[in-house]
Amino acid sequence: MTNPARSSVMRLTVTHRTVYRYHRPVRLQPHRLLVTPRSGAELRLLDLSIDTGGTATVNWTDDVFANRIATLSFTSPTDMLAIVVAATIEHDAPPYPVFPIAVGAHHYPFAYSPDDQADLGALTMPQSGDGAAKVLAWARGFIAGEPTDTLALLKDLNAGLRSAITYRVREEEGTQAPAQTLALASGSCRDIAALFIDAARHLGFGARAVSGYFYDPDQAAADPGSTHAWAEIYLPGAGWITFDPTHNRVGDAQLIPVAVARHNRQILPVTGGYTGSPEDAAGIAVSVRVSRG
């Protein structure tokens, strides 16, 4: 069935370059890459290449979430590793999507079917420990009444993060705990997405983390793309619905999903190490470019 809100098809090429430099030749351990855009109804992968200058062999596997994983293996010591991934896609996600939510899930609270509940499993379980009660109380503050419109509740939560949490670039590795992001009132896109996911799980929704790329055609031509993190919520009938709390957006327009998982730490684009001392590392540089045509 044709979606009346369907946008025109865009052909995009994502170029993701990661460069590691070392003060002396080191022996590289296998590197794990999650860089393959996820094909679906609104995205089709046309071509993908991984270039390491001939320094690595590539093996492909799928993880439990059906993410495509490329594992790079190395044989010779080196003082530099450059990984250039180029992916060409067709993308036609509508800017104003219409979601065919099942009648029984139109109003919150609702119950997932036994099969859905079993399959969602850990994706419905919020983080426990210090601060969990504060995240729960904050999330419940978005419930206008019971029953209330399910999609409106989730949109309010999505918009509420944009107004409550200030986006900031954070160079430190890892993701802040949801309660920490709430207390600091600031965080990176992955921190903001993690808080949204945890809040939604506290309300009983199945939620998962998404990593990929953000494409803004209005940005300067030299900087139209970036790595990005957002969330998806499972609603019966509609399936997985995209929420990007960093930009207060709903749907996949301007988003190129690469990987999904229970937690952000499971879907980092590039992970790997080397044999040597910490002082051997000279630095890392990452750049992303998304171009049309």
N, C-alpha and C positions, 0 to 999 in steps of 0.2 A: 504494500500500500504506500502511495506517495505521501510524504509528509508535506503539508502546505507551507510549512515554515522552512523548508529545505533551502539552504544557501547554494550558490553556484560552486562548482568544483574548482578547487585550487590545487595546483601542482606545486609542491614545496620540496626543497632540498635542505636537509639539516646537516651541517658540518660541525662535528664535535671534536675538538682537538685537545688532547691532554699531554703535557710534556713534563717528565720528571728529569731532574738533573742531579748529578752526584759529584762530589769532590774527587772521587777516584773510581775506577771500575769496580762494580759490585756484581754479585750474582743474584739475579732476579728470581723471586719465587713466582709461581703461577699467578696470573692476574685474572680476575673475574670481571667480565663486562656485561652490564645490562643496558644495552644501547639500541635494541631492535624495536622500532615502533610496533605497537600491537594492532594488527589488522582487525577490522570490524565493519559494521554497517556504515560508519562514517569515515573510515580511514582504510586505505589500501596501500600496502607496501609494494612499491615497484622495483626498487633496487637497493642493495645494501653492500657496502664495502668497508673492510677494516684494513688499514695500512699501518704497518709498524716498520716499514723500511726493510722488510725481509728478515727481521730479527726474531720472529716468533712463529710458531705453528698455532693454528686455531682449531679447537674442538668445540662442537655444539651439543648442548643438552637443553632439556626443559625442566623447570622446577615444579613444585607442587601447585603453583598458581598458573602454570602454562606460560610463564615468562621464558623467552629465549635467552639462554646464557652462553656467551662465548668465553672460553677459557684459553688464555694465551700462555704458552710454555716457551721457555728460553733455554738456550744451551751455552751461550758465551757471555762472559762478563761485559759490562758496558758502563759508561759514565753518563749516558742519556737514553731515555726511552720516550719516543714520540708515538702516540696512538692517535690516528686520524680516522674517524668514523664518518662516512657519508651515507645518508639515507634519503632516498627520493620517494615521496608519497603522493597520493591523491587524497584530498581532505575536503569534506563537504558537510561538516556539522552545522546545523542551523543556528543562527544567533538567538532565536526565540523558540526553543524546543517545546513540543507538546508531549506530555508523558501519559501513556495509557495505564494509569494506576488502577489496580483492581478495586472494584466497588467496596469490598470489605476492608481496604486499607485507606480509603479516602479520609477517614477521621481517626485521630489519635486519642486514646491508645487503641491499638489493634494487636492481634496475636498472629505471629507467623504460623504457617502450617507446621505440623510435626516434622515433615521432611525438610522444609526450609530451615527450621530452627536447628535441626541436627547438622545440616550441611554448613550453615553459617558458623556454628560452634564458637570458636575463640574470637570470631569477628564481632560478636555481640558482648564480649567481656571487657568492661572498662578496667583501667589500671587501679590497683588497690594501694593501700598504704597512706602515708602522710599526704594530706591535701585532697584526697579523694572526695571527702564529704563536701569540701568547698566547691569542687568542680561540679558535683551533683547538684548542689543548691543553686549554683550559677546557671546550670543548664535548665533546671526546672523553672527558673525565672522567666523563660521564654514561652511557657505554656499559658496561653490566654485563658483557657478553661478546659474542662473535660466533659464531652469531647470537643476537639478543635480540629481544624483542617490540617492534615498531615503535611502536605507540601508547604503550606504557609508557615507552619512551625519550623520546618527545616530551613526555609528561606530567611525567616527571622533570626534563627541561630547563625546562619551564614553571614547575614548583615551585621549581627551583633558583634561578631569577632572583629569585623572591619572597624567598628566604632570603638571597641574596647581595647584592642591590641594594636600597638604601633609597629608597623613593619620596619625592620632594620637589617642591614646586611651583617651577618654574623660569621666570622671566619673560623670559629672553633668547630671541631668535629662533633658529630653526634646531634641528638635532638633533645631539647629541653623537656623535662617532665611537664605534662599539661598544667599541673598546679603551679609550677614555677613560672610558666608563661603567663598564667592568669595573675600571679602575684606581681610579676615584673611589668605587666601590661605592655610587653614588647617581645618581639622574636622574629626569626626568619620565616620564610614561607613554610619550611618543614615544621617549625615550631607551631605556627598558626594552624596548619593542617592537622597536626597531632592533637591540639586542643579541641578542634572541631570534632575529630573522630572520637575522642574520649567522651566529650559531652554528649554526642549522639548515642554512643554505647550506653552511657548512664541512663538515657531515656528509653533504652530497649531496642535501638535500631542496630542492624548489621551494617558495619562500616569498615572500609579498607583504605589503606594508604596508596597513593598513586605517585609515581615519579615520571618525569618526561620533560617536555619543552614547552615554553610559552612563546607564542609568536604574536607580535604586535606590528601590524602593517603601518601604523602611524608613527612608529619610531624612526629615527634617522637610519638611512640605508646602511650605515656602517655598524649598527647595533640593533637589529630587529628581533633578536631572539635570546633566550637564556634557558638554563636548566630551571626546573620548577617542581614544586610538590603541591598536591592537592588531595581531595578525598572523593570517595564514592559511597553512596548510601543505597542499600538494597530495599526496594519497595515492590511488593507483589504486583505482577502485571507489567510494570515498567522495567523491572530489572535494576541494574546498577545505574544510578543517576549521579552525574558529576556535580560537585560543589567545590568552588574555588574561593575559600574565605579570604585569601590575600587580596583578591580583586573584587570580591562580592559578586561573583558570577555563577550562573547555573548553566550546565551544558558544556559541550566540548569545543565550542567555537573558540579559536585561538589557542587551543591546547592540543598537544601531540603526546598521547600517553605511550609510555614505554614499558612500565612494569607496575604490577599491583602486589600488595602483600598485607600482612597484619600490621606491620610496623615499618617506619621509614628505614630503620637500620638494615632491613632485609633487601632493600632495592637501591642501594647506592650505585651510581653509574659505573664507577671503576674502583675496584678494591684489589690490593695486592701488597707485597712487601719485598724485602731484599735481605740477603745475609750480610751483616756488617754491623757497624755501630750507628747510633742516632746522628752522630756528627758527620757521617758520610753524605747525608741528604743535603743538597744545595738548594732545593726549592721545587715548587710545582706551579705550573701555569695552565689554566683552563680557559678555553674560549668556545663560544657557540655562535654559529651564524645560521639563520634561517632565511632562505631566499626563494623567491617565486620564479616559476618557469622552469 
